[in-house]
Every structure is written in C-alpha cells, then in structure tokens.
Amino acid sequence: MRYLFWISRLSLFLLFFSFALKNTETTALHYYLGYQWHASLALILLVFFTFGIGVGLMASFATIFRQRREIAQLKKQKSE
C-alpha cells in the first residue's frame, strides 16, 4: 500500500512537472488601470492555485471555530 501511494505521488509530480516544462513561454496577465504582470503560465497557475487554497482554508476556519465553540459550550453544560 505504501509503495502504491509513493508511485501515485511520483506520477502526479512528473505530470505537473512536465506541464510546467511545456508552458514556459511568458504570458501577460492584465489588471485594471493598465497594470500587467509578465510571467510563465505555469507560475501564474501555481500562484492562483495557491491563492485559491488559502481562500478555501480561510472560509473553512469560520465553520471550524464555530463548531469548536459549540462543542465547548456543550461540554460545559454537560459538566454542570
């Protein structure tokens, strides 16, 4: 099972690495007011993927903290 996990990890890494190597040409990302960012397509995708993960984690933190607060209140009510 462990070997299957490492083989799948290696294959995913090689897939993403080959994607990055195939997309090395510079791409322009246009912002408002005439601003532009010139970088490789793979780098732009990596930045926005990382940004999306961060936004998703921040959105889930509110739910997690609310649930922890409810659990603490229920434990306090149970002990009384």
Helices and strands as residue ranges (DSSP letters): H 2-22, E 26-30, G 32-34, E 36-40, H 41-79
